[in-house]
Amino acid sequence: MTDPRYTALGRRKVRGRSMVLLLVGTALLMPPLIGVSLLDAKIAGIPAPLVYVFGVWALLIGIAFSLAGPLAESDPGAASPEADDAGG
């Protein structure tokens, strides 16, 4: 059995990382930072700003997916899908 202090610490770490992801993602997609990437260059025929926006978007989705498992496991109050199906 694991010590409750360590599970609470792990839960706080995962929640903290997800909050940092939200803030960093918001900052990376803010118009002033996107303005920096406004170049006339094209990458594989696609405008550079479009590659930047969708690249950041894909990266945020990947990181969020990697945090989703530990975040769901660390939440003791989360209902399992089996409990929802059995309930009615």
C-alpha positions as CSV (number, residue, x, y, z in Angstrom):
1,M,0.0,0.0,0.0
2,T,1.3,3.4,-0.8
3,D,1.6,6.2,1.7
4,P,-1.2,8.8,1.2
5,R,1.3,11.6,1.5
6,Y,3.0,10.4,-1.6
7,T,-0.1,10.0,-3.6
8,A,-1.3,13.5,-2.7
9,L,2.1,14.8,-3.7
10,G,1.9,13.0,-7.0
11,R,-1.6,14.4,-7.6
12,R,-0.4,17.9,-6.9
13,K,2.6,17.5,-9.3
14,V,0.4,16.3,-12.1
15,R,-2.1,19.0,-11.6
16,G,0.7,21.6,-11.4
17,R,2.1,20.3,-14.7
18,S,-1.3,20.5,-16.4
19,M,-1.7,24.1,-15.2
20,V,1.8,25.0,-16.5
21,L,0.8,23.4,-19.8
22,L,-2.3,25.6,-20.0
23,L,-0.3,28.7,-19.3
24,V,2.5,27.9,-21.7
25,G,0.0,26.9,-24.4
26,T,-1.9,30.2,-23.9
27,A,1.3,32.2,-24.1
28,L,2.6,30.4,-27.2
29,L,-0.7,31.0,-29.1
30,M,-1.1,34.7,-28.1
31,P,-1.1,37.1,-31.0
32,P,2.2,38.9,-30.2
33,L,4.1,35.6,-30.2
34,I,2.4,34.4,-33.4
35,G,3.3,37.8,-34.9
36,V,7.0,36.9,-34.4
37,S,6.5,33.9,-36.7
38,L,4.8,35.9,-39.5
39,L,7.3,35.3,-42.2
40,D,6.8,35.1,-45.9
41,A,8.6,31.8,-45.9
42,K,6.9,28.5,-46.7
43,I,7.6,25.1,-45.3
44,A,6.7,22.4,-47.7
45,G,4.4,24.8,-49.5
46,I,2.6,25.7,-46.3
47,P,2.9,29.3,-44.8
48,A,5.2,29.4,-41.8
49,P,2.6,30.9,-39.4
50,L,0.2,28.1,-40.2
51,V,2.9,25.5,-39.5
52,Y,3.7,27.3,-36.2
53,V,0.1,27.4,-35.0
54,F,-0.7,23.8,-35.9
55,G,2.8,22.6,-34.6
56,V,2.2,24.2,-31.2
57,W,-1.4,22.8,-31.2
58,A,-0.2,19.3,-31.9
59,L,2.6,19.5,-29.3
60,L,0.0,20.7,-26.7
61,I,-2.3,17.8,-27.5
62,G,0.6,15.3,-27.2
63,I,1.7,16.7,-23.8
64,A,-1.9,16.8,-22.6
65,F,-2.4,13.2,-23.7
66,S,0.6,12.1,-21.7
67,L,-0.7,14.0,-18.6
68,A,-4.2,12.6,-19.0
69,G,-3.4,9.1,-17.7
70,P,-1.6,10.1,-14.5
71,L,-4.2,12.8,-13.9
72,A,-7.1,10.4,-14.2
73,E,-5.2,7.8,-12.0
74,S,-4.5,10.4,-9.3
75,D,-8.1,11.6,-9.0
76,P,-9.8,9.4,-6.4
77,G,-13.2,11.0,-6.9
78,A,-13.3,10.3,-10.7
79,A,-16.1,7.9,-11.6
80,S,-15.1,4.9,-13.7
81,P,-16.8,4.3,-17.0
82,E,-18.1,1.0,-15.7
83,A,-19.9,2.7,-12.8
84,D,-21.6,5.0,-15.2
85,D,-22.9,2.2,-17.4
86,A,-24.1,0.2,-14.4
87,G,-25.9,3.1,-12.9
88,G,-28.6,3.3,-15.5
